[in-house]
Amino acid sequence: MTVKRKRIVVSDLMQTEYTYYLTESIGRGFHPEFRPELTPTEMLEMGVFGGKYMTDCSDEFPQKWFRNAKLCHEFHDPALNYFGANASQPLSYWRRKGWIYQEDPRGWFQWYCRYYMGRRCPDDPRQIRSWQVMTRHIAQI
């Protein structure tokens, strides 16, 4: 199936007039070694990142992703997390470690949402390796 290249322009609190293109169908065309178990919708419904993540950028993604999302616009609320735990580090920690790709200033989940939507970018191999390492680590636990 041929996908028509679609231009996305992002303007939110962390990016102004950032442009990218969708070159794959939503949820399709993944790297063969990248097989995530959860969709962005499912992760948002599970209260990923205490509900604070992406509260200002819902215009970029399908509205159905946010219909049942557990969000908190005011602050990070660990009680919203599926496991009821604070399972995240502040963005400043990720920046200090050099883990933030300039085009995805919110980190891995933002990259994944855009990848899921159909964007492909030079950071894909690094992000997929990150996911593979985490998946292996979780399997060992």
N, C-alpha and C positions, 0 to 999 in steps of 0.2 A: 504494500500500500504506500503510495507516495503522499507525503505530508507537505502541505503548503506552508512555507516558511512564514511565521507570524511574528511581528514586532511587538515587544512589550516595553512600555516606558513606566518606570517606577519613580514615584515621588512620595516618600514617607519621612519619618523622623530621622532615619539614618542614611537615606539616599535621595538625592534630588536629580531628576532627569536621567537616571541610569537606564540604559537601553540594552535589552538582550533579545535574542531570537529563539523561538521554539522551532526545532527542526525534527522532532519526533512526536508521535501521537502521545497523548496523556497516558501515563502508566505503561508505556510500551518502549521497545527499543533499548532496553537496559543492557549494560555490559554483561556478558554471560556469567561472570563471577560475582555479580552484584544482584543478590536475591533477597531483598529486605522482606521481613515477615509482616510488617505493618505499613499501611499507607499513611500519608500525611493526615488524612481525615481521622483515621483510627488513633493516631498519636495525639492529635488535638482533643479528641473525645476522652482520652485518658489523662488529660491535664498535664501534658508534657511541659516541663520547665515551670511548674507552679502556676500555669495559666497566664503568665505575664508576656510570654513570648508571642510576637507577631500581632499584638493587639492594635497596632497602628498601620498594618500593611495588608489588611484583608482584601482591599480592592485589587491587589495583584493576583489573587488566587480565586478559584471557584467559590461562590457563596455557600455551596453545600458543604464545603470543608468546615465551615464555621457554625453551621446550624446547631449542632449538639456539642460544640467545643466547650471545654471547661476553661473559661478565661477570667482573668482579673485585671482590669485596666489600671487599677491603682498601685498594686504591688505584687511581688512574687509570693504566692500562697502555697506552701508545701502541702496543705490539706487537700488541695485540688488534685495533686498527683495521685495516680491510680494506686500507688503503694503507700500513700500518706507520708512520704518522706521527702526531705530536701535532697534531691539527687543531682543537683547542678552546681557548677562553679560560676562565679560572676564572670561576665564578659571580659573584664580587666585581666583576669587570670589567663583566659584563652589568648588574649592579645600578647601578654608577657611571654607566653610559651611559643608565640609565632604560629599559632594554629589557625589564624583567621586569614582567609583569602580576601584580597581587597574588594572583589566584586560581591562578596557575600559577608558583609560586616557583622551579621548576627551569628555566623558560624555554620556548623555542620547541618543543622536542621533546615536552615534557609537554603543551603546548597541542595539538600535532598528535595525540598519542595520544588525548587526550580528544575532540578533534574527530572523529577516525577512529571512535571508539566511538559517537559520535552526540550529543555535547554541543554546543550552540550557545551562544555567549556574546557580550557586547558587544565583546570584544577580537578577534573573528574578522576584521573588515576590516583591522585593523592587521597581524595576523599573516599574513594572505594577501598583503598588499602586501609585507611583508618577504620572503616566499617568492618573489614575482614578481621583486623586485629581485635577489635572490640567483640565481635561475634565469637572468635576463638576463645577469648578470655572468659566470656560469659558461659560458654560450653564447658570450660574447665571447672567453673564454680559449681 
